[in-house]
Amino acid sequence: MELALILERDLTSHRPVAGTITDIHVCQRQDGKWHINIRVSWKGSVLFHVGLYDKKRIRLYAKVSSAIRHIVMVYDYDGTIAVHPHTGTRDTTRF
């Protein structure tokens, strides 16, 4: 699924004062790596891929635990995080 990209700086240092993260999904790709999809209050109901802080590339994680830790610690998110493993991928080192 191809989504628009939101840079990480828009979620941290450039986040609007009243802006909130409304929805987060951690999704696994075919190659086993994980990425974050996010919905934010100031951009409507559109889902975005999270990019690197200042580069237009999707931020990838080797383990789902690293992605979740990043969401909680850096984005200061305390809501529900949906995790979507890729069908047929059973590599326990990726969790």
GIHUPE-V728885 format. One record per run of one state. SS is the DSSP state (H for helix, E for strand, - for the rest). FROM is the first residue (numbers start at 0). TO is the last residue. If there is no record, write none. Layout:
SS:FROM:TO
SS:FROM:TO
This chain:
-:0:2
E:3:6
H:7:9
-:10:19
E:20:27
-:28:32
E:33:39
H:40:42
-:43:45
E:46:50
-:51:56
E:57:57
-:58:58
E:59:60
-:61:62
H:63:73
-:74:79
E:80:83
-:84:90
H:91:93
-:94:94
